[in-house]
Amino acid sequence: MTQSERDLIDRSRDGDAEAFTKLVARYEDRIFRLAKRVCVGMPADADDVYQETFLTAFEKLKSFRRDSDLGTWLYRIASNLCFMRYRKKKREPFVPLLDRPHDHEDGEGPALSVPDRTPTPEETARKKELQAAVGEALARLPADYRLIVVLRDVEGMSNEEAAKVLGIGVAAVKSRLHRGRMFLRDEFERASSPKAGR
């Protein structure tokens, strides 16, 4: 943790809203990505988790002991909120939607292209198909595996960092990551096999 971050934490604890806004700015993109990937298929929940993470952090900042990195603490808050929402959803009756909305408003649309080259319609369609396949596979992944896969493979955390975020051992992270990756591999193989036969 840098000295400037310590100063921002101290000022935030004293009620300095501007200092807390600066802390939020340092972590908001990472927390939003985590919430969006873990709450895949539930965009409203991802938005709520993102907002609740920082509200909870603001309320509990005085209890932050600094024995871990602030980012790790925020990830832990977001992870717990994601799990609570997932458990709540499991208890609710599930009604499938026939159509999925387009994700262009939240940055999941086609990537910006190089100025000289516009993607062909086929490339754009393939990219959308891949994004949809990844989203669907993540949605089928059990929540505890999904969280590990997102922390390690999307956020780029080490096994040790993911273990701190989740409050579990490194061996458990490795085990869940392996199972999660195997699950995703099987999902992709299953999804591609009918098309291969056509």
RATA-V852365 format. One record per backbone hydrogen bond with DSSP energy under -0.5 kcal/mol. CO is the residue of the C=O (numbers start at 0). NH is the residue of the N-H. Records with the same first field share a line. If there is no record, write none. Layout:
CO = NH ; NH
//
This chain:
1 = 5
2 = 6
3 = 7
4 = 8
5 = 9
6 = 10
7 = 11
8 = 12
9 = 13
10 = 15
11 = 14
14 = 16
15 = 19
16 = 20
17 = 21
18 = 22
19 = 23
20 = 24
21 = 25
22 = 26
23 = 26 ; 27
26 = 30
27 = 31
28 = 32
29 = 33
30 = 34
31 = 35
32 = 36
33 = 37
34 = 38
36 = 39
38 = 41
41 = 44 ; 45
42 = 46
43 = 47
44 = 48
45 = 49
46 = 50
47 = 51
48 = 52
49 = 53
50 = 54
51 = 55
52 = 56
53 = 57
54 = 58
55 = 59
56 = 60
59 = 62
60 = 63
68 = 72
69 = 73
70 = 74
71 = 75
72 = 76
73 = 77
74 = 78
75 = 79
76 = 80
77 = 81
78 = 82
79 = 83
80 = 84
81 = 85
82 = 86
83 = 87
84 = 88
85 = 89
86 = 90
87 = 91
88 = 91
93 = 95
102 = 105 ; 107
103 = 106
113 = 116
115 = 117
119 = 123
120 = 124
121 = 125
122 = 126
123 = 127
124 = 128
125 = 129
126 = 130
127 = 131
128 = 132
129 = 133
130 = 134
131 = 135
132 = 136
133 = 137
134 = 138
135 = 139
136 = 140
141 = 144 ; 145
142 = 146
143 = 147
144 = 148
145 = 149
146 = 150
147 = 151
148 = 152 ; 153
149 = 153 ; 154
150 = 156
157 = 161
158 = 162
159 = 163
160 = 164
161 = 165
162 = 166 ; 167
168 = 172
169 = 173
170 = 174
171 = 175
172 = 176
173 = 177
174 = 178
175 = 179
176 = 180
177 = 181
178 = 182
179 = 183
180 = 184
181 = 185
182 = 186
183 = 187
184 = 188
185 = 189
186 = 190
187 = 191
188 = 192
189 = 193
191 = 195
192 = 196
194 = 197
//
